[in-house]
Amino acid sequence: MAKILLVGSAHPLRGGIASLNERLALAFQQQGHEVEILSFSLQYPSFLFPGSSQFTNDPAPKNLKISSLLNSINPLNWLWIGQKYRQKNFDLVIFRFWLPFMSPCLGTIARILKKKHTKVIAITDNVIPHEKRFGDKVFTKYFLSACEGFLAMSKSVLTDLRQFEPKKPQAYCPHPIYDNYGEKMDKTEARKKLKLDENGKYVLFFGFIRAYKGLDLLLEAFGNAIIDPEVKLIIAGEYYENPEKYEALISKYQLENRIVRAMNFIANEDVSAYFCAADLIAQPYKTATQSGVSQIAYHFDKAMLVTDVGGLAELIPDQIVGYVVKPDSQAIAKAIADFYEQKKEVFFVENVKIEKQKFAWERMTESLLGL
């Protein structure tokens, strides 16, 4: 059995990256490996973080060793951490890489930890970021050059990787199912919990609200008369940018009575209620790599609507478990209208139950150990 170090966000930090790291550590432990997570004491300086808080109030995951020691902006911390963890002689170190900002910190530590006995690889959520900034390529190259192999959760990220590291070992493994947000609830029970109409029609947009996620396209789609005016949109997620343009669209299309607002960070214990209350999960992204939202939807047996960008369509067979459409408000509106008019929910859900069997955690652990 291997001695493994995972380097990336974990409790008490919040978000999808932390959730995946914790669930991956648990999967390794269930297979008999010794695992530790090295997380951040300071992940982002407050002026660089667009949300209300970087931390969760959820209880710490049980039976996981998490050390919150990394300071993303302090080079002396990187050197100290590198030497401290080098002495632990891990067999495998797995870095999570999602943002060029993290490259100096993670790249420096990777160089210190790497030795004959210790292999250093990375799970690359993104290689080319959604929101580009000056210096991205230089920073990204610094980190990637320190690693010996890479795992990507979408084929588009593999393509981006080859621009930087065409010769090092690479593997593709789709994002596993997020099964750590509780059990599936009955739709009526979920709607009662959220104080929604038990007989209503609800589409869910879930997650941080950023420009590339296309909430504006979804609001424009809801302004289209081809969608039954009885259909309502649940927006469950915190603004990570100025909400003004979204509020303007809600006003323009007179959608106020068709919007269910939950515009704050959704605690883990409440995730199941939002997904289980919805008929359809919408991801109208303008750009994407992979998405954890799809894998939460799979866990809760939900039909999905995604746009044909990045790796989203790799996970969602069109007209089988949902819709894959162009990132265009008219195309999104047509799909939502079709879903309700043709009563597609039962058909899609039955196929979701079959399709989700492809996304086991064992597949990811085997891919990482194979690298």
Residue pairs with C-beta under 8 A, 6 or more apart in sequence:
1 31
1 32
1 33
1 34
2 28
2 33
2 34
2 91
2 92
2 369
3 33
3 34
3 88
3 89
3 90
3 91
3 92
4 28
4 33
4 34
4 35
4 36
4 90
4 91
4 92
4 93
4 94
5 35
5 36
5 37
5 38
5 85
5 88
5 90
5 92
5 93
5 94
5 113
6 21
6 24
6 25
6 35
6 36
6 37
6 38
6 94
6 96
7 37
7 38
7 70
7 93
7 94
7 95
7 96
7 106
7 109
8 17
8 18
8 21
8 37
8 38
8 39
8 95
8 96
9 15
9 17
9 18
9 21
9 39
9 40
9 43
9 96
10 18
10 21
10 22
10 25
10 37
10 39
10 64
10 66
10 68
11 18
11 22
11 39
11 56
11 58
11 60
11 61
11 64
11 66
12 55
12 56
12 60
12 68
13 39
13 40
13 43
13 54
13 55
13 56
13 68
14 53
14 54
14 55
14 56
14 58
14 265
15 208
16 207
16 292
17 96
17 98
17 125
18 39
18 56
19 178
19 180
19 268
19 292
20 96
20 175
20 176
20 178
20 292
21 37
21 39
21 96
22 37
22 61
22 64
22 66
22 180
23 176
23 178
23 179
23 180
23 361
24 361
24 364
24 365
25 35
25 37
25 64
26 61
26 63
26 64
26 180
27 176
27 361
27 362
27 364
27 365
28 35
28 365
29 35
29 63
29 64
31 362
31 365
35 64
35 65
36 65
36 66
36 67
37 64
37 65
37 66
37 67
38 67
38 69
38 70
38 81
38 85
39 66
39 67
39 68
39 69
39 70
40 68
40 69
40 70
40 71
40 72
41 68
41 69
41 70
41 71
42 70
42 71
42 72
42 73
42 74
43 54
43 70
43 72
44 54
44 72
44 101
45 73
48 101
50 239
50 240
50 241
51 208
51 238
51 240
51 265
52 238
52 264
52 265
53 265
56 265
56 267
56 268
57 267
58 267
58 268
58 269
60 66
69 77
69 81
70 77
70 78
70 81
70 105
70 109
71 77
71 78
71 105
72 101
72 102
72 105
73 105
75 104
75 108
78 104
78 105
78 108
78 109
78 112
79 108
79 112
81 109
82 108
82 109
82 111
82 112
82 113
83 112
85 109
85 113
86 112
86 113
86 115
86 118
89 117
89 118
90 113
90 118
91 117
91 118
91 119
92 118
92 119
92 121
92 368
92 369
93 110
93 113
93 114
93 118
93 119
93 120
93 121
94 121
94 122
94 123
94 368
95 106
95 110
95 120
95 121
95 122
95 123
95 143
95 147
96 122
96 123
96 125
97 103
97 106
97 122
97 123
97 124
97 125
97 126
97 127
97 143
97 144
98 124
98 125
98 126
99 126
99 129
100 129
100 133
100 135
100 136
100 137
100 139
100 140
100 143
101 139
102 143
103 139
103 140
103 142
103 143
104 139
104 142
106 143
106 146
107 142
107 143
107 145
107 146
110 120
110 122
110 143
110 146
110 147
111 146
113 120
114 120
114 146
114 148
119 148
119 149
119 371
120 146
120 147
120 148
121 147
121 148
121 149
121 150
121 151
121 368
121 371
122 143
122 144
122 147
122 149
122 150
122 151
123 150
123 151
123 152
123 153
123 368
124 144
124 150
124 151
124 152
124 157
124 161
125 153
125 157
125 289
125 290
126 157
126 160
126 289
127 140
127 144
127 152
127 157
127 160
127 161
127 163
127 164
128 136
128 140
128 160
129 136
130 210
130 212
130 287
130 288
131 210
131 211
131 212
140 164
141 164
144 150
144 161
144 164
144 165
145 164
145 165
147 165
147 168
148 168
148 169
148 371
149 168
149 169
149 170
149 171
149 371
150 161
150 165
150 168
150 169
150 170
150 171
150 371
151 170
151 171
151 172
151 173
151 364
151 367
151 368
151 371
152 158
152 161
152 170
152 171
152 172
152 173
153 172
153 173
153 174
153 175
153 289
153 290
153 311
154 172
154 174
154 175
154 288
154 289
154 290
154 310
154 311
154 314
155 172
155 311
155 314
156 289
156 310
156 311
157 289
157 290
157 311
158 170
158 172
161 170
162 170
169 371
171 367
171 368
171 370
171 371
172 367
173 363
173 364
173 367
174 290
174 311
174 314
174 315
174 358
174 359
174 363
175 290
175 291
175 292
175 294
175 295
175 315
175 359
176 295
176 359
176 360
176 361
176 363
176 364
177 295
177 298
177 299
177 356
177 359
177 360
177 361
178 292
178 295
178 296
178 299
179 299
180 268
181 268
181 271
181 272
181 275
181 296
181 299
182 268
182 269
182 271
182 272
183 272
184 272
184 276
184 299
184 300
184 301
185 193
185 272
185 273
185 276
186 276
187 276
187 277
188 198
189 276
190 272
190 273
190 274
190 275
190 276
190 277
191 197
191 198
191 200
191 202
191 277
192 198
193 273
193 277
194 260
194 273
194 274
194 277
196 202
196 234
196 260
196 277
200 230
200 232
201 228
201 230
201 231
201 232
201 279
201 340
202 231
202 232
202 233
202 234
202 260
202 277
202 278
202 279
202 280
203 218
203 231
203 232
203 233
203 234
203 278
203 279
203 280
203 281
203 282
203 305
203 336
204 233
204 234
204 236
204 274
204 275
204 277
204 278
204 280
204 281
204 282
205 215
205 218
205 233
205 234
205 235
205 236
205 237
205 282
205 283
205 284
206 236
206 237
206 266
206 274
206 275
206 281
206 293
206 296
207 213
207 236
207 237
207 293
208 237
208 238
208 240
209 215
209 235
209 237
209 238
209 239
209 240
209 241
209 243
209 246
209 263
210 240
210 241
211 241
211 286
212 285
212 286
212 287
212 288
213 283
213 284
213 285
213 286
214 283
214 284
214 285
214 286
214 307
214 327
215 235
215 246
215 284
216 245
216 246
216 249
217 284
217 286
217 307
217 327
217 328
217 329
217 332
218 233
218 282
218 284
218 329
218 332
219 233
219 246
219 249
219 250
219 253
219 255
220 249
220 253
220 329
221 227
221 284
221 329
221 330
221 332
221 333
221 336
222 231
222 233
222 253
222 255
222 258
222 333
223 249
223 252
223 253
223 255
223 329
224 329
224 330
224 333
226 333
226 334
226 337
227 333
227 336
227 337
227 340
228 337
228 340
228 341
229 258
231 258
231 336
231 340
232 258
232 259
232 260
233 255
233 258
233 259
233 260
234 260
234 262
234 274
234 277
234 278
235 259
235 260
235 261
235 262
235 263
236 262
236 263
236 266
236 274
237 262
237 263
237 265
237 266
238 263
238 264
238 265
239 246
239 263
243 263
249 255
250 256
250 259
262 274
266 274
271 296
272 300
275 281
275 296
275 297
275 300
275 302
276 300
276 302
278 302
279 303
279 339
279 340
279 345
280 302
280 303
280 304
280 305
280 322
280 336
280 339
280 345
281 293
281 294
281 297
281 302
281 303
281 304
281 305
281 322
282 304
282 305
282 332
282 336
283 291
283 293
283 294
283 304
283 305
283 306
283 307
283 312
284 305
284 307
284 327
284 332
285 291
285 306
285 307
285 309
285 310
285 312
285 327
286 307
286 309
286 327
287 309
287 310
288 307
288 309
288 310
288 311
288 312
289 310
289 311
290 310
290 311
290 312
290 314
290 315
291 306
291 312
291 315
294 304
294 306
294 312
294 315
294 316
295 315
295 359
297 303
297 304
297 352
298 352
298 355
298 356
298 359
299 356
301 349
301 352
301 353
301 356
302 349
302 352
303 321
303 322
303 339
303 344
303 345
303 348
303 349
303 352
304 316
304 321
304 322
304 323
304 348
304 352
305 322
305 323
305 325
305 332
305 335
305 336
305 339
306 312
306 313
306 315
306 316
306 322
306 323
306 324
306 325
307 324
307 325
307 326
307 327
307 332
308 324
308 325
308 326
308 327
309 327
312 324
313 324
315 359
316 322
316 323
316 324
317 351
317 355
318 324
320 348
320 351
320 355
321 348
321 351
321 352
321 355
322 348
323 335
323 338
323 339
325 331
325 332
325 334
325 335
338 344
339 345
